[in-house]
């Protein structure tokens, strides 16, 4: 862990927005890498989310505008979000609007490093974090504003709002230390075949703020599989015959399908009714069409090591879907080991709609086994504990 050095001059903050980050999430594409994937996402009706996520973060910095200089790239790569919240950035570089690439991210990061930035904020997912690492390594303090489909790396704040708060605390000297954060990235083509192939890319230096920085995703252990099977038998025995079950991704939820003798998409969202597969690997639009005033429940498991219920890898279960189903019809399952690895931290929701997140926050029953029901706190990631 390193100690940040105070400066007499105004701090310099870099902002890079990956405008296509998260584009494939709600349409069920499990990532947004590559122009073909981005075009397919748009054809399926995807709406970009990165600008709004950048705005949510920068709103936290706008009140202290006189205390730092902001450097960013043109238009959709940072300028738009900065000006929206009333900031007047120094705009460098050039882009082709609507056709930005990972090379633009890398070039922007290198140019900002040369200008002596004290903190680089980047908006995106694991792919964007990898691009930043490739460009500047550990030569600057950085912080990820989560906006991607894959956000498994430890270089991100738990929400855009939390990212803005961390940046503010770092720039005002309330955070004085930095630490290493692992950057991991998964092969998207493998993910689409239900194969998890994750690679450690390196480490980035980030501000040290335990409450507002997410942990790295952690895979389950062998004993989790036994516990998941017991949970699955309990769920199957108590399913309502006329209810639609919208089932999120992961190995814990997959055990339910194994119990029923049905193949589940490991990283997709599937729908069950009467112990049969109604729809496989659905996106947001398909879910909304299927629901159509029918009685439904959402069944999800938290992301291992991070504790997210919504907003990481299951964006198909969008705020619109959650509102339609109703937050009282959300069922949470988790193996005891998965909850224990969170070390008493709350489960998190970062759906993209703060009203929905607040409605989900509070205390919720988590099914950990046939005779093991625990009451666990759920927190909106935009409002973490200090």
NORRA-V982828 format. One record per residue. RES is the residue in one letter. PHI is phi in whole degrees, 0 to 359 (999 if undefined). OMEGA is omega in whole degrees, -180 to 180 (* if undefined). Layout:
RES|PHI|OMEGA  RES|PHI|OMEGA
//
This chain:
X|999|-177  X|250|177  X|255|179  X|290|-178  X|264|178  X|297|178  X|235|176  X|280|-178  X|285|175  X|303|178  X|294|177  X|249|-178  X|244|174  X|262|177  X|228|176  X|234|178  X|249|169  X|273|-170  X|293|-180  X|258|180  X|301|177  X|79|-174  X|300|-176  X|273|-172  X|296|-174  X|289|178  X|266|169  X|76|-177  X|266|173  X|64|178  X|161|-179  X|225|-178  X|285|174  X|92|-176  X|296|-180  X|295|178  X|296|180  X|296|178  X|294|178  X|295|179  X|299|179  X|296|179  X|295|179  X|276|177  X|97|-180  X|297|175  X|244|-179  X|303|-179  X|247|-169  X|298|-178  X|298|-179  X|295|179  X|294|177  X|296|-180  X|298|180  X|301|179  X|288|-174  X|290|175  X|299|179  X|286|-179  X|266|-175  X|305|-179  X|296|-179  X|251|-173  X|305|-177  X|281|-174  X|258|178  X|207|174  X|256|-178  X|256|177  X|243|-178  X|212|179  X|259|-173  X|295|168  X|48|-173  X|293|-180  X|268|175  X|151|-177  X|301|-177  X|301|-179  X|295|-179  X|298|-179  X|292|-180  X|300|-178  X|266|175  X|93|178  X|272|178  X|242|-173  X|278|165  X|276|-175  X|262|-179  X|240|173  X|72|178  X|222|176  X|221|169  X|258|-175  X|307|180  X|81|-177  X|222|180  X|287|-176  X|226|174  X|303|178  X|296|177  X|295|178  X|298|-178  X|295|180  X|296|180  X|299|-179  X|297|-180  X|295|-179  X|294|179  X|291|176  X|299|180  X|296|-179  X|273|174  X|77|179  X|292|175  X|268|-179  X|207|176  X|250|174  X|262|177  X|231|-177  X|252|-179  X|168|179  X|232|-176  X|299|179  X|297|179  X|292|177  X|300|177  X|297|179  X|298|179  X|296|179  X|297|179  X|301|-175  X|280|-171  X|230|178  X|56|-179  X|256|-174  X|278|177  X|214|174  X|278|-176  X|230|175  X|204|179  X|272|172  X|260|-170  X|293|178  X|212|-175  X|271|173  X|283|177  X|261|178  X|226|-176  X|264|-177  X|288|-178  X|270|-177  X|269|-175  X|251|168  X|289|-176  X|287|177  X|198|176  X|301|179  X|299|179  X|297|178  X|298|177  X|297|179  X|293|177  X|298|179  X|300|180  X|298|-179  X|293|179  X|291|-177  X|290|-179  X|264|176  X|85|177  X|285|170  X|251|-175  X|244|-178  X|238|173  X|240|179  X|213|179  X|277|177  X|228|-178  X|290|174  X|251|177  X|239|178  X|214|-179  X|254|177  X|288|-175  X|294|179  X|297|177  X|295|179  X|301|-179  X|290|175  X|259|-179  X|63|177  X|246|180  X|269|180  X|232|-174  X|252|-178  X|238|173  X|283|-176  X|267|-177  X|157|178  X|230|175  X|243|174  X|271|-179  X|231|174  X|299|-177  X|270|-180  X|211|-172  X|300|-174  X|288|-171  X|246|179  X|253|-179  X|282|174  X|278|174  X|285|177  X|295|-178  X|240|178  X|286|179  X|285|178  X|256|-177  X|302|-178  X|291|176  X|296|-177  X|296|179  X|296|179  X|295|180  X|296|179  X|295|178  X|294|177  X|298|-178  X|300|180  X|298|179  X|296|-179  X|297|-178  X|300|-179  X|293|-175  X|246|179  X|287|174  X|280|-173  X|292|-176  X|263|-177  X|265|170  X|280|176  X|247|176  X|271|-170  X|248|-178  X|285|-176  X|284|173  X|121|-179  X|286|180  X|293|179  X|288|179  X|298|180  X|300|178  X|296|-180  X|291|177  X|300|178  X|299|-179  X|271|-178  X|74|-178  X|240|176  X|280|177  X|249|171  X|287|-174  X|301|-174  X|247|179  X|246|177  X|250|-177  X|236|-177  X|234|178  X|247|168  X|206|-179  X|53|178  X|63|178  X|233|178  X|284|179  X|269|-180  X|204|-175  X|241|174  X|51|-174  X|272|175  X|254|-176  X|301|-177  X|298|179  X|293|178  X|297|-179  X|297|178  X|290|179  X|295|-175  X|297|173  X|39|177  X|70|177  X|278|176  X|289|-177  X|215|172  X|229|178  X|251|-177  X|237|-176  X|224|174  X|237|-180  X|292|176  X|291|-178  X|301|178  X|82|-179  X|249|177  X|85|-179  X|288|172  X|266|180  X|222|177  X|105|178  X|226|175  X|81|178  X|227|-177  X|296|174  X|301|175  X|277|-170  X|277|174  X|305|179  X|296|178  X|293|180  X|297|178  X|295|-179  X|295|-179  X|284|-178  X|97|-175  X|294|178  X|287|-179  X|254|175  X|262|177  X|252|-179  X|247|173  X|237|179  X|199|174  X|289|178  X|305|-180  X|297|-179  X|296|177  X|293|180  X|298|-179  X|290|176  X|280|177  X|47|174  X|72|174  X|288|-179  X|287|166  X|289|-172  X|236|172  X|231|180  X|217|-171  X|288|-174  X|103|178  X|233|-174  X|296|178  X|293|177  X|295|180  X|299|179  X|294|179  X|293|180  X|278|-176  X|290|-179  X|131|179  X|243|-174  X|223|176  X|280|178  X|242|-180  X|276|180  X|250|-180  X|167|-178  X|305|-180  X|238|-176  X|224|177  X|250|-177  X|245|175  X|259|-173  X|233|179  X|281|174  X|246|-179  X|240|170  X|289|-175  X|297|179  X|286|-179  X|225|-177  X|288|174  X|290|179  X|290|*
//
